[in-house]
Amino acid sequence: MKDFFTSTKFKVILCIAALMIGIMIYAAVASGSAISSAFGTVLEPFQSASQSISTWVTTRIDMFVNAGKYYEENQALKEEIARLTGEMADYETVMQENEQLREMVSLAESSEGMEFSEPCKVIGRTANDVYGSFFIDKGSKDGIEYYDPVVTANGLVGFVTEVEYTYSKVTTILSSDVSIGIYCVETGETGVTEGSYTLGLNGKLRMIYIPLDCEMEAGDIVVTSGYSGLVPNGLIVGTVGDTEITASGLSRTAVITPTVNPDELTSVYVIVDFEGKGSGFDDETSN
């Protein structure tokens, strides 16, 4: 045995062992080496699993220990959200009221001799009505009367056709039950509105009794004539589209696109009084 420890074979083994120890030490300090990478690859799944378990346990312990604290924070956040939501709702209300006030001022400035109601909110619509009739939150207690004109800053919408104490129904100018005198601003040619089911489906109406030699063109503006006392003069109704000669050959008709889409309305104004109101009422309603 003594000879073995002094033999060349033992010295070789000792050198190999020393080399292996050196390699292991180098691998420990040089993490980028191939050997370190190999060790890391082998141990990585175990390290990942261990980390996941540790994180899960830590999270659950934290939730258990700090449950009361988190509950209070959650309640505080809910109250803050509710407060901010309320402030946003108040802001939207104020903005809407300001916009309505600007509209009222604009209407009053451009509509001399007319008296308007407070802004009326659209509170419901008539089901399956192609003409777009709707209900507003103002009635007889607010001074609303039968057949008062209903408008927005963009033009004539229709007329009040049912009046209750706290609400009213509005029938739009698209309806076949509504007929008013109108004229073309650009050319002065006059006519009368006429609604139909087919036109109503497309949000349009017709201007009838137009002279054969009319000079109206597409895009011209038509407004109320006001001669009957049913509606003030000069309220915008819509714009001219296609014109054609009637079957009798005695006059023309024109398709009119209203400037107000009743399906998009959220609020309107009622003209409760105007100069000449009621004069000639029977003449126009007979059309």
C-alpha positions as CSV (number, residue, x, y, z in Angstrom):
1,M,0.0,0.0,0.0
2,K,2.9,2.4,0.8
3,D,4.3,1.8,-2.6
4,F,0.9,2.8,-4.1
5,F,1.0,6.3,-2.5
6,T,4.4,6.8,-3.9
7,S,3.7,5.3,-7.3
8,T,3.2,7.2,-10.5
9,K,-0.4,6.0,-10.7
10,F,-1.3,7.6,-7.4
11,K,0.2,10.9,-8.6
12,V,-1.9,10.8,-11.8
13,I,-5.0,10.1,-9.8
14,L,-4.1,13.0,-7.4
15,C,-3.6,15.3,-10.4
16,I,-6.9,14.3,-11.9
17,A,-8.7,14.9,-8.5
18,A,-7.0,18.3,-8.2
19,L,-8.1,19.2,-11.7
20,M,-11.7,18.2,-11.0
21,I,-11.7,20.2,-7.8
22,G,-10.4,23.2,-9.7
23,I,-13.1,22.8,-12.3
24,M,-15.8,22.7,-9.7
25,I,-14.5,25.8,-8.0
26,Y,-14.3,27.6,-11.3
27,A,-17.9,26.6,-12.2
28,A,-19.1,28.0,-8.9
29,V,-17.6,31.5,-9.5
30,A,-18.0,31.7,-13.2
31,S,-21.8,31.5,-13.7
32,G,-21.5,32.0,-17.5
33,S,-19.4,28.8,-18.1
34,A,-20.8,25.8,-19.9
35,I,-20.6,23.7,-16.7
36,S,-22.5,26.3,-14.7
37,S,-25.1,26.5,-17.4
38,A,-25.5,22.8,-17.4
39,F,-26.0,22.7,-13.7
40,G,-28.4,25.6,-14.0
41,T,-30.4,23.9,-16.7
42,V,-30.8,20.8,-14.6
43,L,-31.9,22.7,-11.5
44,E,-34.1,25.3,-13.1
45,P,-37.4,23.4,-12.9
46,F,-36.8,22.7,-9.2
47,Q,-36.0,26.4,-8.6
48,S,-39.1,27.6,-10.5
49,A,-41.4,25.3,-8.6
50,S,-39.8,26.3,-5.3
51,Q,-40.2,30.0,-6.2
52,S,-43.9,29.5,-7.2
53,I,-44.7,27.7,-4.0
54,S,-42.9,30.3,-1.9
55,T,-44.8,33.1,-3.6
56,W,-48.2,31.4,-3.2
57,V,-47.5,30.8,0.5
58,T,-46.3,34.3,1.1
59,T,-49.3,35.8,-0.7
60,R,-51.8,33.7,1.3
61,I,-50.1,34.5,4.6
62,D,-50.1,38.2,3.7
63,M,-53.8,38.1,2.8
64,F,-54.6,36.4,6.1
65,V,-52.5,38.6,8.3
66,N,-53.6,41.9,6.5
67,A,-57.2,41.0,5.6
68,G,-58.7,43.8,7.8
69,K,-56.3,46.4,6.4
70,Y,-57.1,45.4,2.8
71,Y,-60.9,45.4,3.5
72,E,-60.7,49.0,4.8
73,E,-58.6,50.1,1.8
74,N,-61.1,48.4,-0.6
75,Q,-64.0,50.2,1.1
76,A,-62.2,53.5,0.9
77,L,-61.5,53.0,-2.8
78,K,-65.2,52.2,-3.4
79,E,-66.2,55.4,-1.7
80,E,-63.7,57.4,-3.7
81,I,-65.0,55.9,-6.9
82,A,-68.6,56.7,-5.9
83,R,-67.6,60.2,-5.1
84,L,-65.8,60.7,-8.4
85,T,-68.7,59.2,-10.3
86,G,-71.1,61.6,-8.6
87,E,-68.9,64.5,-9.5
88,M,-68.7,63.4,-13.1
89,A,-72.5,63.1,-13.2
90,D,-72.9,66.6,-11.8
91,Y,-70.3,67.9,-14.3
92,E,-72.3,66.3,-17.2
93,T,-75.5,67.8,-15.8
94,V,-74.0,71.3,-15.6
95,M,-72.5,71.0,-19.1
96,Q,-75.9,69.9,-20.5
97,E,-77.7,72.8,-18.7
98,N,-75.1,75.3,-20.0
99,E,-75.6,73.9,-23.5
100,Q,-79.4,74.2,-23.2
101,L,-79.0,77.8,-21.8
102,R,-76.9,78.7,-24.9
103,E,-79.5,77.2,-27.1
104,M,-82.3,79.2,-25.4
105,V,-80.3,82.4,-25.7
106,S,-79.6,81.6,-29.4
107,L,-83.2,80.9,-30.1
108,A,-84.4,84.0,-28.3
109,E,-81.9,86.2,-30.1
110,S,-82.9,84.8,-33.6
111,S,-86.6,84.4,-32.9
112,E,-88.0,87.8,-32.1
113,G,-91.6,87.7,-30.8
114,M,-91.4,84.1,-29.7
115,E,-91.8,82.7,-26.2
116,F,-90.1,79.4,-25.4
117,S,-90.7,76.8,-22.8
118,E,-88.0,75.6,-20.5
119,P,-85.9,72.8,-22.0
120,C,-88.0,69.7,-22.4
121,K,-86.4,66.3,-22.0
122,V,-87.4,63.4,-24.3
123,I,-88.7,60.8,-21.9
124,G,-90.0,58.2,-24.3
125,R,-90.8,57.3,-27.9
126,T,-93.8,55.8,-29.6
127,A,-93.1,52.2,-30.5
128,N,-93.0,51.2,-34.2
129,D,-93.8,54.8,-35.4
130,V,-91.8,55.5,-38.6
131,Y,-92.5,59.2,-38.1
132,G,-90.5,59.3,-34.9
133,S,-93.1,60.7,-32.4
134,F,-92.0,61.0,-28.8
135,F,-92.9,62.2,-25.4
136,I,-91.5,65.2,-23.4
137,D,-91.5,65.9,-19.7
138,K,-93.5,69.1,-19.9
139,G,-97.3,69.4,-20.0
140,S,-100.2,71.8,-19.3
141,K,-98.7,72.8,-15.9
142,D,-95.8,74.2,-17.8
143,G,-98.0,76.2,-20.2
144,I,-97.8,73.7,-23.0
145,E,-100.9,73.7,-25.3
146,Y,-102.2,71.5,-28.1
147,Y,-100.4,72.0,-31.4
148,D,-97.7,74.2,-30.0
149,P,-94.6,74.0,-32.3
150,V,-91.6,72.0,-31.1
151,V,-88.1,73.1,-32.1
152,T,-84.4,72.8,-31.5
153,A,-81.7,75.3,-32.4
154,N,-81.5,73.5,-35.8
155,G,-85.1,73.9,-36.8
156,L,-88.7,72.7,-36.6
157,V,-89.3,69.3,-35.1
158,G,-93.0,68.9,-35.0
159,F,-96.1,69.8,-32.9
160,V,-97.6,68.9,-29.6
161,T,-100.5,66.6,-30.3
162,E,-101.4,65.3,-26.8
163,V,-101.2,67.3,-23.6
164,E,-101.3,65.9,-20.1
165,Y,-100.6,67.7,-16.9
166,T,-96.9,66.6,-16.6
167,Y,-96.1,65.4,-20.0
168,S,-96.9,65.8,-23.7
169,K,-96.7,63.9,-27.0
170,V,-94.9,65.4,-30.0
171,T,-95.8,64.4,-33.6
172,T,-93.0,65.2,-36.0
173,I,-93.2,67.0,-39.3
174,L,-92.5,63.6,-41.0
175,S,-96.0,62.5,-40.1
176,S,-98.8,62.2,-42.7
177,D,-101.0,64.0,-40.2
178,V,-98.9,67.2,-40.3
179,S,-99.1,69.7,-43.1
180,I,-97.6,73.2,-43.0
181,G,-96.9,76.0,-45.5
182,I,-93.2,76.4,-46.4
183,Y,-91.1,78.3,-49.0
184,C,-87.6,78.1,-50.5
185,V,-85.3,80.7,-49.1
186,E,-83.2,80.9,-52.3
187,T,-86.0,81.2,-54.8
188,G,-89.1,82.1,-52.9
189,E,-91.3,79.3,-54.3
190,T,-94.0,78.2,-51.9
191,G,-95.5,74.8,-51.2
192,V,-96.9,72.6,-48.5
193,T,-95.4,69.7,-46.6
194,E,-96.7,66.2,-47.0
195,G,-95.6,63.0,-45.1
196,S,-95.9,59.4,-46.1
197,Y,-95.1,56.0,-44.7
198,T,-92.4,55.3,-47.4
199,L,-90.7,58.7,-47.0
200,G,-91.0,58.4,-43.2
201,L,-89.0,55.2,-43.3
202,N,-86.1,57.2,-44.8
203,G,-86.5,60.2,-42.5
204,K,-87.9,62.5,-45.3
205,L,-91.0,64.3,-46.3
206,R,-92.4,65.9,-49.5
207,M,-93.0,69.5,-50.6
208,I,-96.1,69.6,-52.8
209,Y,-97.9,72.3,-54.9
210,I,-94.6,73.7,-56.3
211,P,-95.0,75.7,-59.5
212,L,-93.9,74.0,-62.7
213,D,-91.4,76.6,-63.5
214,C,-89.7,76.5,-60.1
215,E,-86.0,77.2,-59.9
216,M,-85.2,75.3,-56.7
217,E,-82.1,73.2,-56.7
218,A,-80.8,70.4,-54.5
219,G,-79.4,71.8,-51.2
220,D,-81.7,74.8,-51.1
221,I,-83.2,75.6,-47.7
222,V,-87.0,75.6,-47.0
223,V,-88.5,77.3,-44.0
224,T,-92.0,77.8,-42.6
225,S,-94.2,80.5,-44.2
226,G,-96.2,81.1,-41.1
227,Y,-99.3,82.4,-43.0
228,S,-101.7,80.1,-41.1
229,G,-100.8,81.1,-37.6
230,L,-100.0,77.5,-36.8
231,V,-96.3,78.1,-36.7
232,P,-94.0,81.2,-36.8
233,N,-92.5,82.3,-40.0
234,G,-88.9,81.5,-40.9
235,L,-88.3,78.3,-38.9
236,I,-86.0,76.0,-40.8
237,V,-87.6,72.8,-42.0
238,G,-85.0,71.1,-44.2
239,T,-83.1,71.0,-47.5
240,V,-84.4,70.3,-51.0
241,G,-83.5,67.0,-52.7
242,D,-84.9,65.6,-56.0
243,T,-87.8,67.4,-57.7
244,E,-90.3,65.9,-60.2
245,I,-93.4,66.8,-62.1
246,T,-96.6,65.3,-60.7
247,A,-98.7,62.8,-62.6
248,S,-101.2,65.5,-63.4
249,G,-98.5,67.6,-65.0
250,L,-99.8,70.7,-63.2
251,S,-97.1,71.1,-60.5
252,R,-93.9,69.7,-59.1
253,T,-93.0,68.0,-55.9
254,A,-89.7,67.9,-54.0
255,V,-88.2,65.5,-51.5
256,I,-87.2,67.4,-48.3
257,T,-84.6,66.2,-45.7
258,P,-85.4,67.7,-42.3
259,T,-82.5,69.5,-40.5
260,V,-83.5,67.7,-37.3
261,N,-83.5,63.9,-36.9
262,P,-86.2,63.1,-34.3
263,D,-84.5,59.7,-33.4
264,E,-81.4,61.6,-32.2
265,L,-83.2,64.1,-29.9
266,T,-82.7,64.2,-26.2
267,S,-84.2,67.6,-25.5
268,V,-86.4,70.1,-27.3
269,Y,-88.1,73.5,-26.8
270,V,-91.8,74.3,-27.2
271,I,-92.8,77.6,-28.7
272,V,-95.6,78.5,-26.3
273,D,-96.4,81.9,-27.9
274,F,-95.5,83.9,-30.9
275,E,-96.8,86.9,-33.0
276,G,-99.8,85.9,-35.1
277,K,-100.5,82.6,-33.2
278,G,-103.9,81.2,-34.0
279,S,-104.7,83.4,-37.0
280,G,-105.8,81.3,-40.0
281,F,-105.5,78.1,-38.1
282,D,-108.3,76.3,-40.0
283,D,-106.8,77.2,-43.4
284,E,-103.6,75.3,-42.9
285,T,-105.0,72.3,-41.0
286,S,-107.4,71.7,-43.9
287,N,-104.4,70.9,-46.3
